[in-house]
Amino acid sequence: MPERAYSVVIADSQYLITESLKKLIAESDKFRLIGVIGCLFELNELLRTESFDLLITDFATMDYNGFDSISEMMRTYPNMGILILTNQVLKHDFNELNQTGIKNIICKTTGKEELFMAMDATIRRRKFYSEEVLEIIMDEPKIKQKNEEIHLTATETEIVKMIAEGMTTKEIAANKNISFHTVMTHRKNIFRKLSVNSSSELIMYAIRAGWIDNIEYYI
């Protein structure tokens, strides 16, 4: 039993989805549902009177004023985690959400176990994307083709896994007993080989390539 149950609010106008979430959360000792909201006005009213740990919402079914509404909520209520649970995420939507700071996105086809993993990761401020989201935002055939041509060294592969575990460059250097500069050189080589520009892109590539397990992806 946890010391306390994390408080959760659902903001979604789809009845079957909200009823399913209510049932699942009611079965959990770790989470406590305090409200189900169907429109932005009701959500803003609740936010003014209640504080809670996690907001589960769908940007497509709520009357948000674009992604600016979500971004504003994140700035106004920094202690509240936001998990996007939606039917579909286009690559453009994904990029927009990332720019607002949203790093937790799953699809409504997700299973019970993955849902709770995503909720836990969001509360802990660790990134979590469901497999369906990763498939949408990455070109799987291109990744498979690249895997046949790209070969990371054993050290580079180990560093990829450390990055996936959320370790900083300084922590990796201490763990490997090598210099900060050497780790930076490895990072640059990894990014160049895989044609990625950020740690998030690197992790998504590694998951699709099968180098790390999505279950362990909690950056």
C-alpha positions in Angstrom: 0.0 0.0 0.0 1.4 3.5 -0.9 1.7 6.1 1.9 -1.0 8.1 0.1 -3.0 7.7 -3.1 -2.2 10.2 -5.9 -5.2 12.4 -6.8 -6.3 12.3 -10.4 -8.7 14.3 -12.5 -10.0 13.2 -15.9 -10.7 15.9 -18.5 -12.3 14.2 -21.5 -15.8 14.5 -23.1 -15.9 10.8 -24.4 -18.3 9.0 -22.0 -17.1 5.5 -22.6 -13.5 6.5 -22.1 -14.2 8.4 -18.8 -16.3 5.5 -17.5 -13.5 3.0 -18.2 -10.9 5.2 -16.6 -13.1 5.7 -13.5 -13.5 1.9 -13.1 -9.7 1.2 -13.6 -8.7 4.0 -11.1 -11.3 2.8 -8.6 -9.5 -0.6 -8.6 -6.1 0.9 -7.8 -4.7 1.6 -4.4 -2.2 4.0 -5.8 -4.5 6.5 -7.4 -7.7 8.3 -6.3 -10.1 9.9 -8.7 -11.4 13.3 -7.5 -13.3 14.5 -10.6 -14.3 14.0 -14.2 -14.5 17.1 -16.4 -16.1 17.5 -19.8 -15.2 21.1 -20.8 -12.4 23.7 -20.2 -14.6 26.0 -18.1 -15.3 23.3 -15.6 -11.6 22.3 -15.5 -10.6 25.9 -14.8 -13.1 26.1 -12.0 -11.9 22.9 -10.4 -8.2 24.1 -10.8 -9.1 27.2 -8.8 -10.4 25.3 -5.9 -8.6 22.0 -5.9 -5.0 20.8 -6.2 -4.3 17.4 -7.5 -1.3 15.3 -8.7 -2.4 14.2 -12.2 -4.5 15.4 -15.0 -5.5 12.9 -17.7 -6.8 14.7 -20.7 -7.4 14.5 -24.5 -6.6 17.7 -26.4 -8.8 16.5 -29.2 -12.1 16.0 -27.3 -11.8 19.0 -24.9 -12.5 22.6 -26.0 -9.0 23.8 -25.4 -7.8 26.9 -27.2 -5.2 25.0 -29.1 -2.1 23.8 -27.3 -1.7 27.2 -25.7 -4.3 26.3 -23.0 -2.3 23.2 -22.0 0.9 25.2 -22.0 -0.7 27.8 -19.7 -1.9 25.2 -17.3 1.6 23.8 -17.1 3.0 27.2 -16.2 0.2 28.0 -13.7 0.1 24.6 -12.0 3.7 23.3 -12.2 3.1 20.7 -9.5 0.4 19.0 -11.6 1.5 16.3 -14.0 -0.4 16.1 -17.4 -0.9 12.9 -19.2 -2.3 13.1 -22.8 -4.6 10.1 -23.5 -5.9 10.4 -27.0 -7.2 8.5 -30.0 -4.5 9.6 -32.4 -1.4 11.7 -32.4 -0.1 13.1 -35.7 3.6 14.0 -35.9 2.7 17.7 -36.0 0.6 17.3 -32.8 3.5 15.5 -31.2 5.9 18.2 -32.0 3.5 20.9 -30.8 3.0 19.0 -27.5 6.7 18.6 -27.0 7.2 22.3 -27.5 4.7 23.0 -24.7 6.6 20.7 -22.4 4.3 17.7 -22.6 6.4 14.5 -22.5 3.7 11.9 -21.6 1.5 10.8 -24.4 -0.4 7.5 -24.8 -3.2 6.3 -27.1 -6.6 5.1 -26.0 -5.8 1.7 -27.3 -3.3 1.2 -24.5 -3.7 -1.6 -22.0 -4.3 -1.3 -18.3 -0.7 -2.0 -17.3 0.8 0.6 -19.7 -1.8 3.1 -18.6 -0.7 2.8 -15.0 2.9 2.9 -16.0 2.2 6.1 -17.9 0.4 7.7 -14.9 3.2 6.8 -12.6 5.9 8.2 -15.0 3.9 11.4 -15.4 3.7 12.0 -11.6 7.4 11.3 -11.3 8.1 13.8 -14.1 9.6 11.1 -16.4 8.8 10.8 -20.1 6.5 8.1 -21.3 5.2 7.4 -24.8 3.1 4.4 -25.7 4.2 2.1 -28.5 1.4 3.4 -30.8 2.8 7.0 -30.4 6.3 5.9 -31.1 5.1 4.2 -34.3 3.3 7.3 -35.4 6.2 9.7 -34.9 8.8 7.5 -36.4 9.3 6.0 -39.8 9.5 2.3 -39.0 10.6 1.1 -42.5 13.4 3.7 -42.5 14.5 2.6 -39.0 14.7 -1.0 -40.1 16.7 -0.1 -43.1 19.1 2.0 -41.0 19.6 -0.8 -38.5 21.1 -2.9 -41.3 23.7 -0.3 -42.0 24.5 1.4 -38.6 26.6 -0.3 -36.0 27.3 1.3 -32.6 30.3 0.2 -30.6 29.7 -1.6 -27.3 30.5 1.6 -25.4 28.2 3.7 -27.5 25.3 1.2 -27.0 25.9 1.2 -23.2 25.9 5.0 -23.2 22.5 5.0 -25.1 21.1 2.8 -22.3 22.4 5.2 -19.7 20.9 8.1 -21.4 17.6 6.2 -21.5 17.9 5.7 -17.7 18.0 9.5 -17.3 21.7 9.8 -16.5 23.5 13.1 -17.2 26.7 13.3 -19.1 28.5 13.9 -15.8 26.9 10.8 -14.2 27.8 8.7 -17.2 31.4 9.9 -17.0 31.6 8.9 -13.3 29.9 5.6 -14.0 32.3 4.7 -16.8 35.3 6.2 -15.1 36.0 8.3 -18.2 36.2 12.1 -18.7 33.3 14.4 -19.4 34.8 15.3 -22.7 35.1 11.6 -23.8 31.4 11.1 -23.0 30.5 14.2 -25.1 32.6 12.8 -28.0 30.6 9.5 -27.7 27.3 11.4 -27.7 28.3 13.4 -30.8 29.3 10.2 -32.6 26.0 8.4 -31.6 23.9 11.4 -32.7 25.8 11.6 -36.0 25.6 7.9 -36.8 21.8 7.8 -36.1 21.0 11.2 -37.6 19.2 12.4 -34.4 19.3 15.8 -32.9 18.2 15.3 -29.3 18.1 12.8 -26.5 14.4 12.3 -27.0 14.9 11.4 -30.7 17.8 9.1 -29.6 15.6 7.2 -27.1 12.7 6.9 -29.6 15.1 5.5 -32.2 16.6 3.1 -29.7 13.2 1.8 -28.6 12.1 1.2 -32.2 15.4 -0.4 -33.0 14.9 -2.8 -30.1 18.0 -1.7 -28.2 16.1 -0.8 -25.1 12.7 -1.8 -23.7 9.9 0.8 -23.7 8.9 -0.4 -20.3 12.3 0.9 -19.0 12.0 4.2 -20.7 11.4 6.7 -17.9 13.5 9.7 -18.7 
